[in-house]
Amino acid sequence: MNPELAKAYNNRGYAYDWNYEGEKAIADYNQAIKLRPDYAYAYNNRGAAYMMSEDSEQAIRDFNRAIELQPNFPQAYTLIWATHICI
């Protein structure tokens, strides 16, 4: 398995998100994370997809993991805050 493909899966997942295809997006983010477990952007994006599918608990777990991996990740902090507001 090529870790370089993680970015491609992450980007395609993002495209699926924009087309309101959350399940496909989450599947691609899962693949990106499988290929590169330290990929903060994939956790953040998967968290956003979970947030949009109203799975707040999983979204918060993913945002927290993104922050653990990359403490200076403002988008993850913003999205975790937004998730807490929407609960």
N, CA, C and O atoms as a CHARMM CRD file, in Angstrom:
* protein
*
  348
    1    1 MET  N      0.83000  -1.17300   0.00000 PROA 1      0.00000
    2    1 MET  CA     0.00000   0.00000   0.00000 PROA 1      0.00000
    3    1 MET  C      0.87900   1.24200   0.00000 PROA 1      0.00000
    4    1 MET  O      1.82800   1.35200   0.77600 PROA 1      0.00000
    5    2 ASN  N      0.55600   2.13800  -0.85400 PROA 2      0.00000
    6    2 ASN  CA     1.36700   3.33100  -1.05100 PROA 2      0.00000
    7    2 ASN  C      0.81400   4.50100  -0.23700 PROA 2      0.00000
    8    2 ASN  O     -0.28100   4.98100  -0.52900 PROA 2      0.00000
    9    3 PRO  N      1.55100   4.97500   0.78300 PROA 3      0.00000
   10    3 PRO  CA     1.07700   6.09000   1.59400 PROA 3      0.00000
   11    3 PRO  C      0.85900   7.37400   0.79000 PROA 3      0.00000
   12    3 PRO  O      0.09700   8.24800   1.20300 PROA 3      0.00000
   13    4 GLU  N      1.52400   7.48200  -0.34800 PROA 4      0.00000
   14    4 GLU  CA     1.36300   8.66900  -1.19400 PROA 4      0.00000
   15    4 GLU  C     -0.06400   8.78100  -1.74300 PROA 4      0.00000
   16    4 GLU  O     -0.50100   9.87300  -2.10300 PROA 4      0.00000
   17    5 LEU  N     -0.78200   7.67500  -1.80800 PROA 5      0.00000
   18    5 LEU  CA    -2.16100   7.70400  -2.30000 PROA 5      0.00000
   19    5 LEU  C     -3.13700   8.30000  -1.28600 PROA 5      0.00000
   20    5 LEU  O     -4.28300   8.59000  -1.62900 PROA 5      0.00000
   21    6 ALA  N     -2.69700   8.48500  -0.05200 PROA 6      0.00000
   22    6 ALA  CA    -3.57700   9.02500   0.98500 PROA 6      0.00000
   23    6 ALA  C     -4.12800  10.39400   0.58500 PROA 6      0.00000
   24    6 ALA  O     -5.30600  10.67900   0.80400 PROA 6      0.00000
   25    7 LYS  N     -3.28800  11.22600   0.00800 PROA 7      0.00000
   26    7 LYS  CA    -3.74300  12.56300  -0.40000 PROA 7      0.00000
   27    7 LYS  C     -4.81400  12.45800  -1.49400 PROA 7      0.00000
   28    7 LYS  O     -5.78100  13.22000  -1.49000 PROA 7      0.00000
   29    8 ALA  N     -4.64600  11.53400  -2.41100 PROA 8      0.00000
   30    8 ALA  CA    -5.63300  11.35400  -3.48100 PROA 8      0.00000
   31    8 ALA  C     -6.97700  10.91800  -2.90500 PROA 8      0.00000
   32    8 ALA  O     -8.02100  11.43800  -3.29700 PROA 8      0.00000
   33    9 TYR  N     -6.95000   9.96600  -1.97900 PROA 9      0.00000
   34    9 TYR  CA    -8.19900   9.53900  -1.34500 PROA 9      0.00000
   35    9 TYR  C     -8.83400  10.68700  -0.56600 PROA 9      0.00000
   36    9 TYR  O    -10.04800  10.88400  -0.61800 PROA 9      0.00000
   37   10 ASN  N     -8.00900  11.44200   0.15400 PROA 10     0.00000
   38   10 ASN  CA    -8.52100  12.57700   0.91200 PROA 10     0.00000
   39   10 ASN  C     -9.17600  13.60100  -0.02200 PROA 10     0.00000
   40   10 ASN  O    -10.26700  14.09700   0.26300 PROA 10     0.00000
   41   11 ASN  N     -8.51900  13.90900  -1.11800 PROA 11     0.00000
   42   11 ASN  CA    -9.05900  14.89500  -2.06200 PROA 11     0.00000
   43   11 ASN  C    -10.34600  14.41000  -2.71700 PROA 11     0.00000
   44   11 ASN  O    -11.28100  15.18900  -2.90600 PROA 11     0.00000
   45   12 ARG  N    -10.39600  13.13300  -3.06000 PROA 12     0.00000
   46   12 ARG  CA   -11.62300  12.61500  -3.66100 PROA 12     0.00000
   47   12 ARG  C    -12.74900  12.60900  -2.62500 PROA 12     0.00000
   48   12 ARG  O    -13.89800  12.90100  -2.95400 PROA 12     0.00000
   49   13 GLY  N    -12.42400  12.28200  -1.39100 PROA 13     0.00000
   50   13 GLY  CA   -13.41400  12.34900  -0.33000 PROA 13     0.00000
   51   13 GLY  C    -13.97900  13.74700  -0.18200 PROA 13     0.00000
   52   13 GLY  O    -15.18000  13.92800   0.01800 PROA 13     0.00000
   53   14 TYR  N    -13.10800  14.73000  -0.28300 PROA 14     0.00000
   54   14 TYR  CA   -13.54000  16.13300  -0.20300 PROA 14     0.00000
   55   14 TYR  C    -14.49200  16.46400  -1.35100 PROA 14     0.00000
   56   14 TYR  O    -15.48500  17.16400  -1.15100 PROA 14     0.00000
   57   15 ALA  N    -14.19900  15.97200  -2.53100 PROA 15     0.00000
   58   15 ALA  CA   -15.08800  16.18400  -3.68600 PROA 15     0.00000
   59   15 ALA  C    -16.44200  15.52400  -3.45100 PROA 15     0.00000
   60   15 ALA  O    -17.48300  16.09600  -3.77300 PROA 15     0.00000
   61   16 TYR  N    -16.42200  14.31900  -2.88800 PROA 16     0.00000
   62   16 TYR  CA   -17.68700  13.65500  -2.56500 PROA 16     0.00000
   63   16 TYR  C    -18.48800  14.48800  -1.55400 PROA 16     0.00000
   64   16 TYR  O    -19.70500  14.62600  -1.67500 PROA 16     0.00000
   65   17 ASP  N    -17.79000  15.03600  -0.56400 PROA 17     0.00000
   66   17 ASP  CA   -18.47800  15.88400   0.41800 PROA 17     0.00000
   67   17 ASP  C    -19.21100  17.03700  -0.26200 PROA 17     0.00000
   68   17 ASP  O    -20.35700  17.33800   0.07100 PROA 17     0.00000
   69   18 TRP  N    -18.54600  17.67200  -1.20900 PROA 18     0.00000
   70   18 TRP  CA   -19.14200  18.81200  -1.91000 PROA 18     0.00000
   71   18 TRP  C    -20.33900  18.39600  -2.75200 PROA 18     0.00000
   72   18 TRP  O    -21.19300  19.22400  -3.07200 PROA 18     0.00000
   73   19 ASN  N    -20.40500  17.13600  -3.10700 PROA 19     0.00000
   74   19 ASN  CA   -21.53400  16.62300  -3.89200 PROA 19     0.00000
   75   19 ASN  C    -22.56700  15.92600  -2.99900 PROA 19     0.00000
   76   19 ASN  O    -23.43000  15.19400  -3.48500 PROA 19     0.00000
   77   20 TYR  N    -22.46700  16.16300  -1.68900 PROA 20     0.00000
   78   20 TYR  CA   -23.41600  15.59100  -0.72200 PROA 20     0.00000
   79   20 TYR  C    -23.45900  14.06600  -0.77500 PROA 20     0.00000
   80   20 TYR  O    -24.52300  13.45800  -0.65800 PROA 20     0.00000
   81   21 GLU  N    -22.28900  13.46000  -0.95400 PROA 21     0.00000
   82   21 GLU  CA   -22.15400  12.00500  -0.95900 PROA 21     0.00000
   83   21 GLU  C    -21.30000  11.59500   0.23800 PROA 21     0.00000
   84   21 GLU  O    -20.17600  11.11300   0.10000 PROA 21     0.00000
   85   22 GLY  N    -21.88100  11.80700   1.41600 PROA 22     0.00000
   86   22 GLY  CA   -21.15000  11.61200   2.66700 PROA 22     0.00000
   87   22 GLY  C    -20.60500  10.22300   2.88000 PROA 22     0.00000
   88   22 GLY  O    -19.48500  10.06800   3.36700 PROA 22     0.00000
   89   23 GLU  N    -21.37800   9.19900   2.52300 PROA 23     0.00000
   90   23 GLU  CA   -20.89500   7.83100   2.73000 PROA 23     0.00000
   91   23 GLU  C    -19.66000   7.54100   1.89000 PROA 23     0.00000
   92   23 GLU  O    -18.71300   6.91200   2.36400 PROA 23     0.00000
   93   24 LYS  N    -19.67100   7.99600   0.65100 PROA 24     0.00000
   94   24 LYS  CA   -18.49900   7.80300  -0.21500 PROA 24     0.00000
   95   24 LYS  C    -17.31900   8.60700   0.31800 PROA 24     0.00000
   96   24 LYS  O    -16.17900   8.14200   0.28800 PROA 24     0.00000
   97   25 ALA  N    -17.59600   9.81400   0.80700 PROA 25     0.00000
   98   25 ALA  CA   -16.53000  10.65200   1.36500 PROA 25     0.00000
   99   25 ALA  C    -15.88000   9.95100   2.55400 PROA 25     0.00000
  100   25 ALA  O    -14.65600   9.86000   2.63700 PROA 25     0.00000
  101   26 ILE  N    -16.69900   9.46300   3.46300 PROA 26     0.00000
  102   26 ILE  CA   -16.17100   8.79300   4.65100 PROA 26     0.00000
  103   26 ILE  C    -15.35600   7.56600   4.26200 PROA 26     0.00000
  104   26 ILE  O    -14.31300   7.30400   4.86100 PROA 26     0.00000
  105   27 ALA  N    -15.81100   6.81900   3.28000 PROA 27     0.00000
  106   27 ALA  CA   -15.05200   5.64400   2.82400 PROA 27     0.00000
  107   27 ALA  C    -13.67600   6.04700   2.30700 PROA 27     0.00000
  108   27 ALA  O    -12.68500   5.37200   2.58500 PROA 27     0.00000
  109   28 ASP  N    -13.61100   7.14600   1.55600 PROA 28     0.00000
  110   28 ASP  CA   -12.30700   7.59200   1.05500 PROA 28     0.00000
  111   28 ASP  C    -11.42600   8.13300   2.17500 PROA 28     0.00000
  112   28 ASP  O    -10.21800   7.89500   2.17800 PROA 28     0.00000
  113   29 TYR  N    -12.01000   8.85500   3.12000 PROA 29     0.00000
  114   29 TYR  CA   -11.21000   9.32000   4.26200 PROA 29     0.00000
  115   29 TYR  C    -10.69100   8.13600   5.06800 PROA 29     0.00000
  116   29 TYR  O     -9.55500   8.15700   5.54400 PROA 29     0.00000
  117   30 ASN  N    -11.51600   7.10600   5.22300 PROA 30     0.00000
  118   30 ASN  CA   -11.05600   5.89400   5.91600 PROA 30     0.00000
  119   30 ASN  C     -9.85000   5.29200   5.21300 PROA 30     0.00000
  120   30 ASN  O     -8.88700   4.87500   5.85700 PROA 30     0.00000
  121   31 GLN  N     -9.91100   5.25100   3.89900 PROA 31     0.00000
  122   31 GLN  CA    -8.79900   4.69000   3.12800 PROA 31     0.00000
  123   31 GLN  C     -7.54700   5.55500   3.28000 PROA 31     0.00000
  124   31 GLN  O     -6.44100   5.03000   3.41300 PROA 31     0.00000
  125   32 ALA  N     -7.71800   6.86700   3.26000 PROA 32     0.00000
  126   32 ALA  CA    -6.57800   7.77200   3.44300 PROA 32     0.00000
  127   32 ALA  C     -5.93300   7.54900   4.80900 PROA 32     0.00000
  128   32 ALA  O     -4.70800   7.51500   4.92400 PROA 32     0.00000
  129   33 ILE  N     -6.75700   7.39700   5.83600 PROA 33     0.00000
  130   33 ILE  CA    -6.24500   7.17600   7.19200 PROA 33     0.00000
  131   33 ILE  C     -5.57900   5.81200   7.30100 PROA 33     0.00000
  132   33 ILE  O     -4.56700   5.67100   7.98700 PROA 33     0.00000
  133   34 LYS  N     -6.12600   4.82300   6.64300 PROA 34     0.00000
  134   34 LYS  CA    -5.51600   3.49200   6.64000 PROA 34     0.00000
  135   34 LYS  C     -4.11900   3.54800   6.01300 PROA 34     0.00000
  136   34 LYS  O     -3.18000   2.92200   6.50600 PROA 34     0.00000
  137   35 LEU  N     -3.99900   4.30100   4.92900 PROA 35     0.00000
  138   35 LEU  CA    -2.70800   4.42100   4.24800 PROA 35     0.00000
  139   35 LEU  C     -1.71700   5.27200   5.03400 PROA 35     0.00000
  140   35 LEU  O     -0.51200   5.01900   5.02000 PROA 35     0.00000
  141   36 ARG  N     -2.24800   6.29200   5.72300 PROA 36     0.00000
  142   36 ARG  CA    -1.38400   7.22100   6.45000 PROA 36     0.00000
  143   36 ARG  C     -2.05200   7.60200   7.76800 PROA 36     0.00000
  144   36 ARG  O     -2.73800   8.62200   7.83400 PROA 36     0.00000
  145   37 PRO  N     -1.86700   6.80900   8.81100 PROA 37     0.00000
  146   37 PRO  CA    -2.54500   7.03900  10.09200 PROA 37     0.00000
  147   37 PRO  C     -2.22500   8.36900  10.75900 PROA 37     0.00000
  148   37 PRO  O     -2.90900   8.76100  11.70400 PROA 37     0.00000
  149   38 ASP  N     -1.20200   9.06800  10.28900 PROA 38     0.00000
  150   38 ASP  CA    -0.82900  10.36100  10.87600 PROA 38     0.00000
  151   38 ASP  C     -1.33000  11.54400  10.04600 PROA 38     0.00000
  152   38 ASP  O     -0.83300  12.66000  10.20100 PROA 38     0.00000
  153   39 TYR  N     -2.29200  11.31500   9.18000 PROA 39     0.00000
  154   39 TYR  CA    -2.76600  12.33400   8.23200 PROA 39     0.00000
  155   39 TYR  C     -3.88600  13.15900   8.87400 PROA 39     0.00000
  156   39 TYR  O     -5.05900  12.79700   8.79000 PROA 39     0.00000
  157   40 ALA  N     -3.51800  14.24800   9.50400 PROA 40     0.00000
  158   40 ALA  CA    -4.46800  15.08400  10.24500 PROA 40     0.00000
  159   40 ALA  C     -5.59500  15.60200   9.36100 PROA 40     0.00000
  160   40 ALA  O     -6.74300  15.67100   9.80100 PROA 40     0.00000
  161   41 TYR  N     -5.28300  15.96300   8.12500 PROA 41     0.00000
  162   41 TYR  CA    -6.31900  16.50400   7.23400 PROA 41     0.00000
  163   41 TYR  C     -7.41500  15.47800   6.96300 PROA 41     0.00000
  164   41 TYR  O     -8.58800  15.84100   6.87300 PROA 41     0.00000
  165   42 ALA  N     -7.05200  14.21000   6.83200 PROA 42     0.00000
  166   42 ALA  CA    -8.05700  13.18100   6.58200 PROA 42     0.00000
  167   42 ALA  C     -8.96000  13.01000   7.79900 PROA 42     0.00000
  168   42 ALA  O    -10.16900  12.82600   7.65100 PROA 42     0.00000
  169   43 TYR  N     -8.38300  13.06800   9.00900 PROA 43     0.00000
  170   43 TYR  CA    -9.21700  13.00000  10.21000 PROA 43     0.00000
  171   43 TYR  C    -10.14700  14.20200  10.29000 PROA 43     0.00000
  172   43 TYR  O    -11.32800  14.06100  10.60800 PROA 43     0.00000
  173   44 ASN  N     -9.61600  15.37300  10.00300 PROA 44     0.00000
  174   44 ASN  CA   -10.43400  16.58100  10.04800 PROA 44     0.00000
  175   44 ASN  C    -11.57900  16.51600   9.03200 PROA 44     0.00000
  176   44 ASN  O    -12.72400  16.83300   9.35300 PROA 44     0.00000
  177   45 ASN  N    -11.25800  16.10900   7.82100 PROA 45     0.00000
  178   45 ASN  CA   -12.29200  16.03900   6.78600 PROA 45     0.00000
  179   45 ASN  C    -13.32300  14.95700   7.09100 PROA 45     0.00000
  180   45 ASN  O    -14.51700  15.14600   6.85500 PROA 45     0.00000
  181   46 ARG  N    -12.86200  13.82600   7.61400 PROA 46     0.00000
  182   46 ARG  CA   -13.81800  12.78700   7.98600 PROA 46     0.00000
  183   46 ARG  C    -14.70600  13.28400   9.12800 PROA 46     0.00000
  184   46 ARG  O    -15.90300  13.00000   9.15800 PROA 46     0.00000
  185   47 GLY  N    -14.12100  14.01700  10.05300 PROA 47     0.00000
  186   47 GLY  CA   -14.91700  14.60500  11.13200 PROA 47     0.00000
  187   47 GLY  C    -15.99400  15.53000  10.58600 PROA 47     0.00000
  188   47 GLY  O    -17.12600  15.52400  11.07100 PROA 47     0.00000
  189   48 ALA  N    -15.64800  16.32500   9.58100 PROA 48     0.00000
  190   48 ALA  CA   -16.63700  17.21900   8.96600 PROA 48     0.00000
  191   48 ALA  C    -17.74300  16.41700   8.29800 PROA 48     0.00000
  192   48 ALA  O    -18.91400  16.79200   8.37000 PROA 48     0.00000
  193   49 ALA  N    -17.38100  15.31800   7.65200 PROA 49     0.00000
  194   49 ALA  CA   -18.39700  14.46600   7.01200 PROA 49     0.00000
  195   49 ALA  C    -19.30700  13.84600   8.06600 PROA 49     0.00000
  196   49 ALA  O    -20.51900  13.76600   7.86900 PROA 49     0.00000
  197   50 TYR  N    -18.73000  13.40700   9.18300 PROA 50     0.00000
  198   50 TYR  CA   -19.55200  12.86600  10.26100 PROA 50     0.00000
  199   50 TYR  C    -20.45000  13.95300  10.86000 PROA 50     0.00000
  200   50 TYR  O    -21.60600  13.70000  11.20100 PROA 50     0.00000
  201   51 MET  N    -19.90600  15.15400  10.98200 PROA 51     0.00000
  202   51 MET  CA   -20.70700  16.25600  11.50700 PROA 51     0.00000
  203   51 MET  C    -21.92300  16.50200  10.60800 PROA 51     0.00000
  204   51 MET  O    -23.03500  16.70300  11.09700 PROA 51     0.00000
  205   52 MET  N    -21.70200  16.48400   9.30400 PROA 52     0.00000
  206   52 MET  CA   -22.80100  16.71100   8.36200 PROA 52     0.00000
  207   52 MET  C    -23.81500  15.56400   8.39100 PROA 52     0.00000
  208   52 MET  O    -24.99000  15.76600   8.08600 PROA 52     0.00000
  209   53 SER  N    -23.36300  14.37000   8.75500 PROA 53     0.00000
  210   53 SER  CA   -24.29000  13.23200   8.84500 PROA 53     0.00000
  211   53 SER  C    -24.88400  13.10600  10.25100 PROA 53     0.00000
  212   53 SER  O    -25.56400  12.13200  10.57200 PROA 53     0.00000
  213   54 GLU  N    -24.60800  14.11900  11.07800 PROA 54     0.00000
  214   54 GLU  CA   -25.15900  14.23100  12.43800 PROA 54     0.00000
  215   54 GLU  C    -24.64300  13.15700  13.39700 PROA 54     0.00000
  216   54 GLU  O    -25.33500  12.77700  14.34200 PROA 54     0.00000
  217   55 ASP  N    -23.42600  12.67200  13.14800 PROA 55     0.00000
  218   55 ASP  CA   -22.76200  11.76600  14.08200 PROA 55     0.00000
  219   55 ASP  C    -21.73500  12.59400  14.86200 PROA 55     0.00000
  220   55 ASP  O    -20.53200  12.53000  14.60600 PROA 55     0.00000
  221   56 SER  N    -22.24400  13.36500  15.81300 PROA 56     0.00000
  222   56 SER  CA   -21.41000  14.31800  16.54300 PROA 56     0.00000
  223   56 SER  C    -20.29500  13.65300  17.33900 PROA 56     0.00000
  224   56 SER  O    -19.18600  14.18300  17.40700 PROA 56     0.00000
  225   57 GLU  N    -20.57200  12.51000  17.93600 PROA 57     0.00000
  226   57 GLU  CA   -19.55400  11.83900  18.74000 PROA 57     0.00000
  227   57 GLU  C    -18.34800  11.44600  17.90100 PROA 57     0.00000
  228   57 GLU  O    -17.20700  11.68900  18.29500 PROA 57     0.00000
  229   58 GLN  N    -18.59700  10.83700  16.73800 PROA 58     0.00000
  230   58 GLN  CA   -17.47900  10.44400  15.87000 PROA 58     0.00000
  231   58 GLN  C    -16.78100  11.68000  15.31600 PROA 58     0.00000
  232   58 GLN  O    -15.55700  11.69100  15.18200 PROA 58     0.00000
  233   59 ALA  N    -17.53600  12.70900  14.99600 PROA 59     0.00000
  234   59 ALA  CA   -16.94200  13.94400  14.48200 PROA 59     0.00000
  235   59 ALA  C    -15.97000  14.52100  15.50200 PROA 59     0.00000
  236   59 ALA  O    -14.84900  14.88900  15.15200 PROA 59     0.00000
  237   60 ILE  N    -16.38700  14.60200  16.75000 PROA 60     0.00000
  238   60 ILE  CA   -15.52800  15.15800  17.79600 PROA 60     0.00000
  239   60 ILE  C    -14.29100  14.29800  17.99700 PROA 60     0.00000
  240   60 ILE  O    -13.20000  14.83000  18.20400 PROA 60     0.00000
  241   61 ARG  N    -14.44000  12.96700  17.93900 PROA 61     0.00000
  242   61 ARG  CA   -13.26000  12.09100  18.04400 PROA 61     0.00000
  243   61 ARG  C    -12.26200  12.38600  16.92300 PROA 61     0.00000
  244   61 ARG  O    -11.05600  12.46600  17.15300 PROA 61     0.00000
  245   62 ASP  N    -12.78800  12.54500  15.70800 PROA 62     0.00000
  246   62 ASP  CA   -11.88900  12.81100  14.57400 PROA 62     0.00000
  247   62 ASP  C    -11.22900  14.18100  14.68200 PROA 62     0.00000
  248   62 ASP  O    -10.04000  14.31400  14.39100 PROA 62     0.00000
  249   63 PHE  N    -11.97200  15.19100  15.09100 PROA 63     0.00000
  250   63 PHE  CA   -11.36700  16.52000  15.25000 PROA 63     0.00000
  251   63 PHE  C    -10.29700  16.49200  16.33800 PROA 63     0.00000
  252   63 PHE  O     -9.23400  17.09100  16.18000 PROA 63     0.00000
  253   64 ASN  N    -10.57600  15.80300  17.43300 PROA 64     0.00000
  254   64 ASN  CA    -9.57000  15.68700  18.49200 PROA 64     0.00000
  255   64 ASN  C     -8.31900  14.97100  17.99700 PROA 64     0.00000
  256   64 ASN  O     -7.20300  15.35900  18.34400 PROA 64     0.00000
  257   65 ARG  N     -8.49800  13.93000  17.19000 PROA 65     0.00000
  258   65 ARG  CA    -7.33500  13.20900  16.64600 PROA 65     0.00000
  259   65 ARG  C     -6.54400  14.11000  15.71200 PROA 65     0.00000
  260   65 ARG  O     -5.31300  14.10100  15.73600 PROA 65     0.00000
  261   66 ALA  N     -7.23200  14.88200  14.89600 PROA 66     0.00000
  262   66 ALA  CA    -6.53900  15.82700  14.00600 PROA 66     0.00000
  263   66 ALA  C     -5.70800  16.82100  14.82000 PROA 66     0.00000
  264   66 ALA  O     -4.58100  17.14700  14.44700 PROA 66     0.00000
  265   67 ILE  N     -6.26900  17.29600  15.92600 PROA 67     0.00000
  266   67 ILE  CA    -5.55700  18.24500  16.79100 PROA 67     0.00000
  267   67 ILE  C     -4.37100  17.57400  17.47800 PROA 67     0.00000
  268   67 ILE  O     -3.31700  18.19200  17.62900 PROA 67     0.00000
  269   68 GLU  N     -4.52700  16.32100  17.89300 PROA 68     0.00000
  270   68 GLU  CA    -3.40400  15.58300  18.48700 PROA 68     0.00000
  271   68 GLU  C     -2.25000  15.48800  17.49500 PROA 68     0.00000
  272   68 GLU  O     -1.08700  15.66300  17.85800 PROA 68     0.00000
  273   69 LEU  N     -2.58400  15.20900  16.24600 PROA 69     0.00000
  274   69 LEU  CA    -1.55400  15.03100  15.22000 PROA 69     0.00000
  275   69 LEU  C     -0.94600  16.35300  14.77000 PROA 69     0.00000
  276   69 LEU  O      0.22900  16.41900  14.41100 PROA 69     0.00000
  277   70 GLN  N     -1.76300  17.40600  14.79500 PROA 70     0.00000
  278   70 GLN  CA    -1.29200  18.70700  14.31700 PROA 70     0.00000
  279   70 GLN  C     -1.90300  19.79600  15.20600 PROA 70     0.00000
  280   70 GLN  O     -2.94800  20.35700  14.87500 PROA 70     0.00000
  281   71 PRO  N     -1.24500  20.09400  16.34000 PROA 71     0.00000
  282   71 PRO  CA    -1.81400  21.02400  17.31400 PROA 71     0.00000
  283   71 PRO  C     -2.12000  22.42400  16.76900 PROA 71     0.00000
  284   71 PRO  O     -2.98400  23.11500  17.30900 PROA 71     0.00000
  285   72 ASN  N     -1.44300  22.84200  15.73700 PROA 72     0.00000
  286   72 ASN  CA    -1.69600  24.16000  15.15100 PROA 72     0.00000
  287   72 ASN  C     -2.59100  24.04300  13.92800 PROA 72     0.00000
  288   72 ASN  O     -2.23200  24.49900  12.84300 PROA 72     0.00000
  289   73 PHE  N     -3.74300  23.43800  14.10200 PROA 73     0.00000
  290   73 PHE  CA    -4.67200  23.18400  13.00000 PROA 73     0.00000
  291   73 PHE  C     -5.97300  23.94100  13.29500 PROA 73     0.00000
  292   73 PHE  O     -6.90900  23.36600  13.85100 PROA 73     0.00000
  293   74 PRO  N     -6.03600  25.22400  12.92700 PROA 74     0.00000
  294   74 PRO  CA    -7.18400  26.05900  13.31800 PROA 74     0.00000
  295   74 PRO  C     -8.53400  25.53900  12.82500 PROA 74     0.00000
  296   74 PRO  O     -9.54300  25.69300  13.51300 PROA 74     0.00000
  297   75 GLN  N     -8.56300  24.93700  11.66100 PROA 75     0.00000
  298   75 GLN  CA    -9.83500  24.44100  11.12900 PROA 75     0.00000
  299   75 GLN  C    -10.42200  23.36000  12.03400 PROA 75     0.00000
  300   75 GLN  O    -11.63500  23.32000  12.24000 PROA 75     0.00000
  301   76 ALA  N     -9.58400  22.49300  12.57000 PROA 76     0.00000
  302   76 ALA  CA   -10.06700  21.42900  13.45800 PROA 76     0.00000
  303   76 ALA  C    -10.66700  22.02600  14.73100 PROA 76     0.00000
  304   76 ALA  O    -11.69600  21.55400  15.21700 PROA 76     0.00000
  305   77 TYR  N    -10.02400  23.06100  15.26900 PROA 77     0.00000
  306   77 TYR  CA   -10.56500  23.72300  16.45900 PROA 77     0.00000
  307   77 TYR  C    -11.91200  24.38200  16.14400 PROA 77     0.00000
  308   77 TYR  O    -12.84700  24.31000  16.94200 PROA 77     0.00000
  309   78 THR  N    -12.00200  25.01200  14.99900 PROA 78     0.00000
  310   78 THR  CA   -13.25000  25.67300  14.60400 PROA 78     0.00000
  311   78 THR  C    -14.37000  24.65400  14.43900 PROA 78     0.00000
  312   78 THR  O    -15.48600  24.87700  14.90800 PROA 78     0.00000
  313   79 LEU  N    -14.08000  23.53700  13.77500 PROA 79     0.00000
  314   79 LEU  CA   -15.10700  22.53600  13.54400 PROA 79     0.00000
  315   79 LEU  C    -15.52600  21.81100  14.81900 PROA 79     0.00000
  316   79 LEU  O    -16.69600  21.46100  14.97200 PROA 79     0.00000
  317   80 ILE  N    -14.58900  21.58300  15.73100 PROA 80     0.00000
  318   80 ILE  CA   -14.98100  20.94700  16.99900 PROA 80     0.00000
  319   80 ILE  C    -15.88400  21.89200  17.77800 PROA 80     0.00000
  320   80 ILE  O    -16.85500  21.45500  18.39500 PROA 80     0.00000
  321   81 TRP  N    -15.57400  23.18200  17.75400 PROA 81     0.00000
  322   81 TRP  CA   -16.44000  24.17600  18.40000 PROA 81     0.00000
  323   81 TRP  C    -17.81600  24.18600  17.75000 PROA 81     0.00000
  324   81 TRP  O    -18.83200  24.19000  18.44600 PROA 81     0.00000
  325   82 ALA  N    -17.85600  24.19000  16.43400 PROA 82     0.00000
  326   82 ALA  CA   -19.14400  24.21000  15.72400 PROA 82     0.00000
  327   82 ALA  C    -19.96600  22.95700  16.03500 PROA 82     0.00000
  328   82 ALA  O    -21.18900  23.02900  16.15800 PROA 82     0.00000
  329   83 THR  N    -19.30000  21.82400  16.16000 PROA 83     0.00000
  330   83 THR  CA   -20.00300  20.58900  16.48700 PROA 83     0.00000
  331   83 THR  C    -20.62500  20.67800  17.87100 PROA 83     0.00000
  332   83 THR  O    -21.76700  20.26400  18.06900 PROA 83     0.00000
  333   84 HSD  N    -19.87900  21.21800  18.82900 PROA 84     0.00000
  334   84 HSD  CA   -20.41600  21.36800  20.18800 PROA 84     0.00000
  335   84 HSD  C    -21.61000  22.32800  20.19900 PROA 84     0.00000
  336   84 HSD  O    -22.56000  22.12000  20.95300 PROA 84     0.00000
  337   85 ILE  N    -21.56900  23.35400  19.38700 PROA 85     0.00000
  338   85 ILE  CA   -22.66900  24.32600  19.31900 PROA 85     0.00000
  339   85 ILE  C    -23.92100  23.65900  18.75100 PROA 85     0.00000
  340   85 ILE  O    -25.03800  23.96800  19.16600 PROA 85     0.00000
  341   86 CYS  N    -23.73100  22.75400  17.81300 PROA 86     0.00000
  342   86 CYS  CA   -24.86600  22.12300  17.10900 PROA 86     0.00000
  343   86 CYS  C    -25.47500  20.95200  17.87800 PROA 86     0.00000
  344   86 CYS  O    -26.54400  20.46600  17.50800 PROA 86     0.00000
  345   87 ILE  N    -24.81900  20.49700  18.93000 PROA 87     0.00000
  346   87 ILE  CA   -25.33100  19.34000  19.68400 PROA 87     0.00000
  347   87 ILE  C    -26.58700  19.73700  20.44700 PROA 87     0.00000
  348   87 ILE  O    -27.17300  18.90800  21.14400 PROA 87     0.00000
